[in-house]
Amino acid sequence: MKKSLPACAVLLAGGRGTRFWPRSRTRTPKQLLNIVGDHTMVGQTVARLAPLVAPKNIWAVTNLEQAAAVRRELPKVPAAQILAEPVGRNTAAAIGLAAVHLARNHRDALMAVLPSDAHIHDAEGYRKLVSAALEQAQEPGRMVVLGIPPTRPETGYGYIEAGAAEGWPNGTPAYVVRRFTEKPELDLAKKYVASGKYFWNAGMFFWRASTFLENLQKFLPVTHEALLELSKTIGTKRYSSMLAQIYPQLENISVDYAVMERATRGNGARQVSMIPAKIGWSDVGSWAAVYELLATGPEANVSASDAFTIDAAGNYFWSPNKFVAAIGVRDVVLVETDDAILLCARDRSQDVGKIVKWLEEKKLRDLL
């Protein structure tokens, strides 16, 4: 990889992970938990990037409630590079915030924008693809995304339609992106998967900071102008107050809708590339997904502690300090914390977020 620009990783670490209640709480969301493995998800993300990206070139965007915990979890990352949003304004604003900081620090830099809470089985293959994507992103105006080959007609992900092949960076195939489509209906998702031309959008993007800011100016000019005003105060005593004043006014929209979908319309489409990434990726979006990653077979039971079962199969138990005994139950999730117990059918684990909404409505803050 050429070294003409510093390669920086920007980790998006501000989510709440409501589908992982009761373990995931406001101050300890999914990315700060050891959901899969012994280390936290954000810690695994940083370790996976080594030695491709040094800690001095890692940035994270989180929120005020979680910033201190993220700094503790990433002690080798400079504290000033853990950026705290005063309010959530979705991924376009979060990436823009990181981009103006990088532009201020380096004038320009390569950005690898990555989720902080995904699981990737093939870390070596992943690093090879990240290196290839950064190489391609050196080109001014170029935007690159990793595309996950779909294994099922998932309706909860965005899709990337691949066009013509356009090069082999570092021996890795790349394709023109014809368009991005957000979360299609099931029938359409089935057609996408059957065609072989569509890939899941895992939210892993690569570009120059200047390239992203140019697109932000084109598609979200109000947000772009506000962030440029904010950038003038970076490193000064005025920064915190200006951030609190400006940030709530930014458009609340994802980078997928705001930039990627629009950039692939018309002649601009050839500026967006996709690299297929068969790397054992999972967004670990629910307790059911955790079970699927950890189960040794289709009907195996998974438990964080010693367990004894009779006529029980397909269950996930997380009660690390207690012995678990189960009789005659199938495909359930049991998660215990000091103050709460979750019990649900494994195929209903996507609905756990509804519990959090109910707790918010009832203002049961101790359980949030």
C-alpha positions as CSV (number, residue, x, y, z in Angstrom):
1,M,0.0,0.0,0.0
2,K,1.3,3.4,-0.9
3,K,2.2,5.7,2.0
4,S,1.5,9.0,0.4
5,L,-1.5,9.6,2.8
6,P,-1.8,8.3,6.3
7,A,-4.3,5.4,6.6
8,C,-6.7,6.0,9.5
9,A,-9.5,3.8,10.8
10,V,-12.7,5.5,12.0
11,L,-14.7,3.2,14.2
12,L,-18.4,3.9,14.6
13,A,-19.0,3.1,18.3
14,G,-22.1,5.1,19.3
15,G,-24.8,2.4,19.1
16,R,-26.9,1.2,22.0
17,G,-27.3,-2.4,21.1
18,T,-30.9,-2.6,22.4
19,R,-31.4,-6.1,21.1
20,F,-28.8,-7.3,23.5
21,W,-30.7,-6.3,26.6
22,P,-30.3,-7.0,29.5
23,R,-26.5,-7.2,29.1
24,S,-26.4,-4.1,26.8
25,R,-27.2,-0.9,28.7
26,T,-26.8,2.8,27.9
27,R,-23.3,2.9,29.4
28,T,-22.3,-0.6,28.4
29,P,-23.6,-1.2,24.9
30,K,-22.9,-4.1,22.6
31,Q,-19.6,-2.9,21.4
32,L,-18.3,-2.7,25.0
33,L,-19.3,-6.2,25.8
34,N,-17.6,-9.6,25.2
35,I,-20.6,-10.8,23.2
36,V,-18.5,-13.3,21.1
37,G,-15.2,-14.3,22.6
38,D,-13.2,-13.1,25.6
39,H,-12.7,-9.5,24.6
40,T,-15.1,-6.7,23.8
41,M,-16.3,-6.2,20.3
42,V,-14.5,-2.8,19.9
43,G,-11.4,-4.3,21.3
44,Q,-11.6,-7.2,18.8
45,T,-12.1,-4.6,16.0
46,V,-8.9,-2.8,16.9
47,A,-6.9,-6.0,17.3
48,R,-8.1,-7.2,13.9
49,L,-6.7,-4.1,12.2
50,A,-3.2,-4.6,13.6
51,P,-0.6,-4.2,12.2
52,L,-2.3,-2.6,9.2
53,V,-3.4,0.5,11.2
54,A,-1.5,1.6,14.3
55,P,-3.4,2.8,17.4
56,K,-2.1,6.4,16.8
57,N,-4.1,6.4,13.5
58,I,-7.4,5.0,15.0
59,W,-10.3,7.2,15.7
60,A,-13.7,6.4,17.2
61,V,-17.0,8.2,17.2
62,T,-19.2,7.5,20.2
63,N,-21.5,9.5,22.5
64,L,-21.0,11.4,25.7
65,E,-22.4,8.6,27.9
66,Q,-20.0,6.0,26.4
67,A,-16.9,8.0,25.7
68,A,-15.1,7.4,29.0
69,A,-15.7,3.6,28.6
70,V,-14.4,3.6,25.0
71,R,-11.3,5.4,26.1
72,R,-10.7,2.9,28.9
73,E,-11.2,0.0,26.4
74,L,-8.8,1.5,23.9
75,P,-5.9,2.8,26.1
76,K,-3.4,2.9,23.2
77,V,-5.6,5.2,21.1
78,P,-5.0,8.9,21.9
79,A,-7.8,10.1,24.1
80,A,-8.4,13.1,21.8
81,Q,-9.2,10.7,19.0
82,I,-12.3,9.3,20.8
83,L,-14.9,11.8,19.5
84,A,-18.0,12.2,21.6
85,E,-21.3,13.3,19.9
86,P,-23.5,15.4,22.2
87,V,-26.5,13.8,20.5
88,G,-26.9,11.0,18.0
89,R,-27.3,12.2,14.4
90,N,-26.8,9.0,12.5
91,T,-23.8,7.9,10.5
92,A,-23.5,10.7,7.9
93,A,-22.8,13.2,10.6
94,A,-20.6,10.9,12.6
95,I,-18.4,10.2,9.6
96,G,-18.3,13.9,8.8
97,L,-17.2,14.7,12.3
98,A,-14.3,12.3,12.0
99,A,-13.5,13.7,8.5
100,V,-13.1,17.3,9.6
101,H,-10.8,16.1,12.4
102,L,-8.7,14.2,10.0
103,A,-8.5,17.1,7.6
104,R,-7.5,19.3,10.5
105,N,-4.8,16.9,11.6
106,H,-3.4,15.7,8.3
107,R,-4.8,18.0,5.6
108,D,-6.0,14.8,4.0
109,A,-6.0,11.1,5.0
110,L,-7.3,7.7,3.9
111,M,-10.4,6.7,5.9
112,A,-11.4,3.2,6.7
113,V,-14.9,3.7,8.2
114,L,-15.8,0.5,10.1
115,P,-18.5,-0.7,12.5
116,S,-17.1,-1.4,16.0
117,D,-19.4,-4.3,16.8
118,A,-19.1,-6.8,13.9
119,H,-17.6,-10.3,14.0
120,I,-15.2,-11.4,11.3
121,H,-13.8,-14.9,11.3
122,D,-11.1,-14.6,8.6
123,A,-9.0,-11.7,10.1
124,E,-6.1,-12.2,7.7
125,G,-8.3,-12.2,4.7
126,Y,-10.0,-9.1,6.0
127,R,-6.8,-7.2,6.4
128,K,-5.8,-8.1,2.8
129,L,-9.1,-6.6,1.6
130,V,-8.8,-3.5,3.7
131,S,-5.3,-2.9,2.3
132,A,-6.7,-3.3,-1.3
133,A,-9.6,-1.0,-0.5
134,L,-7.3,1.7,0.9
135,E,-5.0,1.3,-2.1
136,Q,-8.0,2.0,-4.5
137,A,-9.3,4.8,-2.3
138,Q,-6.0,6.8,-2.9
139,E,-7.6,8.0,-6.1
140,P,-9.3,11.4,-5.5
141,G,-13.1,11.1,-5.7
142,R,-13.0,7.3,-5.4
143,M,-15.3,5.6,-2.8
144,V,-14.9,1.9,-2.0
145,V,-17.1,-0.5,-0.1
146,L,-16.7,-4.1,1.0
147,G,-19.6,-6.3,-0.1
148,I,-20.6,-9.5,1.7
149,P,-21.7,-12.4,-0.5
150,P,-25.3,-13.1,0.8
151,T,-26.2,-16.5,2.3
152,R,-29.9,-15.9,2.6
153,P,-32.6,-13.3,1.4
154,E,-32.0,-11.0,4.4
155,T,-34.4,-8.1,4.6
156,G,-32.6,-6.3,7.4
157,Y,-29.5,-5.4,5.4
158,G,-28.8,-3.0,2.6
159,Y,-27.7,-4.5,-0.8
160,I,-25.0,-3.5,-3.3
161,E,-25.5,-4.3,-7.0
162,A,-22.2,-5.1,-8.7
163,G,-21.6,-4.0,-12.2
164,A,-18.6,-4.5,-14.5
165,A,-15.2,-5.6,-13.2
166,E,-12.8,-2.6,-13.0
167,G,-9.4,-3.7,-11.7
168,W,-7.5,-5.9,-9.4
169,P,-6.0,-3.8,-6.5
170,N,-3.4,-6.0,-4.7
171,G,-4.7,-9.0,-6.7
172,T,-8.2,-8.5,-5.4
173,P,-11.2,-8.1,-7.7
174,A,-13.2,-4.9,-7.7
175,Y,-16.5,-4.0,-9.4
176,V,-18.3,-0.9,-10.3
177,V,-21.3,-0.3,-8.0
178,R,-24.5,0.1,-10.0
179,R,-26.6,1.1,-7.0
180,F,-27.3,0.7,-3.3
181,T,-30.7,-0.5,-2.1
182,E,-31.7,-0.3,1.5
183,K,-33.6,-3.2,3.2
184,P,-35.7,-4.6,0.4
185,E,-38.9,-6.6,0.9
186,L,-38.6,-10.4,1.1
187,D,-39.6,-11.2,-2.5
188,L,-37.1,-8.6,-3.9
189,A,-34.4,-9.9,-1.5
190,K,-34.9,-13.4,-2.9
191,K,-34.5,-12.1,-6.5
192,Y,-31.3,-10.3,-5.4
193,V,-29.7,-13.4,-3.9
194,A,-30.7,-15.6,-6.9
195,S,-29.2,-13.2,-9.4
196,G,-25.7,-13.5,-8.0
197,K,-25.1,-9.8,-8.6
198,Y,-26.0,-8.4,-5.2
199,F,-23.9,-8.2,-2.0
200,W,-24.8,-7.2,1.5
201,N,-23.7,-3.8,2.6
202,A,-21.8,-4.3,5.9
203,G,-21.1,-0.6,6.4
204,M,-17.3,-0.8,5.7
205,F,-16.3,2.2,3.5
206,F,-13.0,3.6,2.3
207,W,-12.2,7.0,0.8
208,R,-10.0,10.1,1.3
209,A,-11.3,12.5,4.0
210,S,-11.4,15.1,1.2
211,T,-13.5,12.8,-1.0
212,F,-16.1,12.3,1.7
213,L,-16.2,16.0,2.5
214,E,-16.7,16.8,-1.2
215,N,-19.7,14.4,-1.3
216,L,-21.0,15.8,1.9
217,Q,-20.9,19.3,0.4
218,K,-22.8,18.0,-2.7
219,F,-25.5,16.0,-0.9
220,L,-25.8,17.5,2.6
221,P,-24.6,21.1,2.2
222,V,-26.0,22.3,5.5
223,T,-24.2,19.6,7.5
224,H,-21.0,20.2,5.5
225,E,-21.1,24.0,6.2
226,A,-21.8,23.4,9.9
227,L,-18.9,20.9,10.3
228,L,-16.5,23.3,8.5
229,E,-17.4,26.0,11.0
230,L,-16.8,23.5,13.8
231,S,-13.5,22.5,12.4
232,K,-12.2,26.0,12.9
233,T,-12.4,25.4,16.7
234,I,-10.7,22.0,16.9
235,G,-7.9,22.2,19.4
236,T,-9.3,25.3,21.1
237,K,-11.3,26.0,24.2
238,R,-14.3,26.9,22.0
239,Y,-14.6,23.4,20.5
240,S,-16.8,21.8,23.2
241,S,-19.3,24.6,23.3
242,M,-19.4,24.9,19.5
243,L,-19.9,21.1,19.1
244,A,-22.9,21.3,21.6
245,Q,-24.3,24.2,19.6
246,I,-23.8,22.9,16.1
247,Y,-24.2,19.1,16.3
248,P,-27.9,18.9,17.2
249,Q,-28.7,21.0,14.0
250,L,-27.1,18.5,11.6
251,E,-29.3,16.3,9.4
252,N,-30.2,13.0,11.0
253,I,-29.6,10.6,8.1
254,S,-27.4,7.5,7.4
255,V,-24.4,7.7,5.1
256,D,-26.1,5.0,3.0
257,Y,-29.1,7.2,2.2
258,A,-27.3,10.5,2.2
259,V,-24.2,9.7,0.2
260,M,-23.9,6.2,-1.2
261,E,-27.3,5.9,-2.8
262,R,-27.0,9.3,-4.4
263,A,-23.5,8.9,-5.5
264,T,-24.3,5.9,-7.6
265,R,-27.0,7.6,-9.6
266,G,-26.1,8.8,-13.1
267,N,-22.5,9.3,-14.2
268,G,-21.1,9.3,-10.7
269,A,-21.7,5.6,-10.3
270,R,-18.2,4.8,-11.7
271,Q,-16.6,6.6,-8.8
272,V,-17.9,3.9,-6.4
273,S,-16.3,0.5,-6.3
274,M,-17.1,-2.7,-4.4
275,I,-14.7,-5.4,-3.4
276,P,-16.3,-8.8,-2.5
277,A,-15.5,-9.9,1.0
278,K,-16.0,-13.5,1.9
279,I,-14.5,-13.2,5.4
280,G,-16.9,-14.9,7.7
281,W,-18.7,-11.6,8.5
282,S,-21.6,-11.3,10.9
283,D,-23.2,-8.1,12.3
284,V,-24.1,-10.1,15.4
285,G,-27.4,-8.4,15.4
286,S,-29.3,-10.5,18.0
287,W,-28.9,-13.3,20.6
288,A,-29.9,-15.7,17.8
289,A,-26.9,-14.6,15.8
290,V,-24.6,-15.1,18.8
291,Y,-26.0,-18.7,19.1
292,E,-25.3,-19.3,15.4
293,L,-21.7,-18.2,15.8
294,L,-21.0,-20.3,18.9
295,A,-23.1,-23.5,18.4
296,T,-21.1,-26.5,17.4
297,G,-24.1,-28.1,15.6
298,P,-27.7,-27.3,14.5
299,E,-29.2,-28.5,17.8
300,A,-26.3,-27.9,20.2
301,N,-26.9,-26.0,23.5
302,V,-24.6,-23.0,24.2
303,S,-23.9,-22.0,27.7
304,A,-21.6,-19.5,29.4
305,S,-21.3,-21.7,32.5
306,D,-21.6,-25.4,33.3
307,A,-24.9,-26.8,32.2
308,F,-26.9,-30.0,32.4
309,T,-29.7,-30.7,29.9
310,I,-32.4,-33.4,29.4
311,D,-34.3,-33.4,26.1
312,A,-33.2,-29.8,25.5
313,A,-31.7,-28.6,22.2
314,G,-30.8,-25.4,20.3
315,N,-30.7,-23.2,23.4
316,Y,-28.5,-20.2,24.4
317,F,-27.9,-19.7,28.1
318,W,-25.9,-16.7,29.5
319,S,-25.6,-17.0,33.2
320,P,-21.9,-17.1,33.8
321,N,-22.0,-17.3,37.6
322,K,-24.6,-20.0,37.9
323,F,-25.1,-23.6,37.0
324,V,-27.8,-24.0,34.4
325,A,-30.1,-27.0,34.2
326,A,-32.7,-27.3,31.4
327,I,-35.3,-30.0,30.8
328,G,-37.5,-30.3,27.7
329,V,-36.9,-26.8,26.2
330,R,-35.9,-26.1,22.7
331,D,-34.6,-23.0,20.8
332,V,-34.8,-20.6,23.7
333,V,-32.6,-17.7,24.9
334,L,-31.9,-17.1,28.6
335,V,-29.8,-14.2,29.6
336,E,-29.3,-13.3,33.3
337,T,-27.8,-10.1,34.8
338,D,-27.8,-8.9,38.5
339,D,-31.1,-7.1,38.0
340,A,-32.9,-8.8,35.1
341,I,-33.6,-12.0,33.3
342,L,-34.5,-12.3,29.6
343,L,-36.3,-15.4,28.4
344,C,-37.5,-15.6,24.8
345,A,-37.8,-18.0,21.8
346,R,-34.6,-17.9,19.8
347,D,-36.5,-16.9,16.6
348,R,-38.0,-13.9,18.5
349,S,-34.7,-12.4,19.6
350,Q,-35.0,-9.6,17.1
351,D,-37.9,-8.3,19.3
352,V,-35.8,-7.8,22.4
353,G,-35.5,-4.1,21.4
354,K,-39.2,-3.8,22.1
355,I,-38.5,-4.4,25.7
356,V,-36.1,-1.5,25.8
357,K,-38.8,0.8,24.3
358,W,-41.3,-0.3,26.9
359,L,-38.8,0.3,29.7
360,E,-38.2,3.8,28.3
361,E,-41.9,4.5,28.1
362,K,-42.3,3.4,31.8
363,K,-39.2,5.4,32.7
364,L,-37.6,2.4,34.4
365,R,-34.1,4.0,34.0
366,D,-32.5,1.5,36.5
367,L,-33.0,-1.2,33.9
368,L,-31.7,0.9,31.0
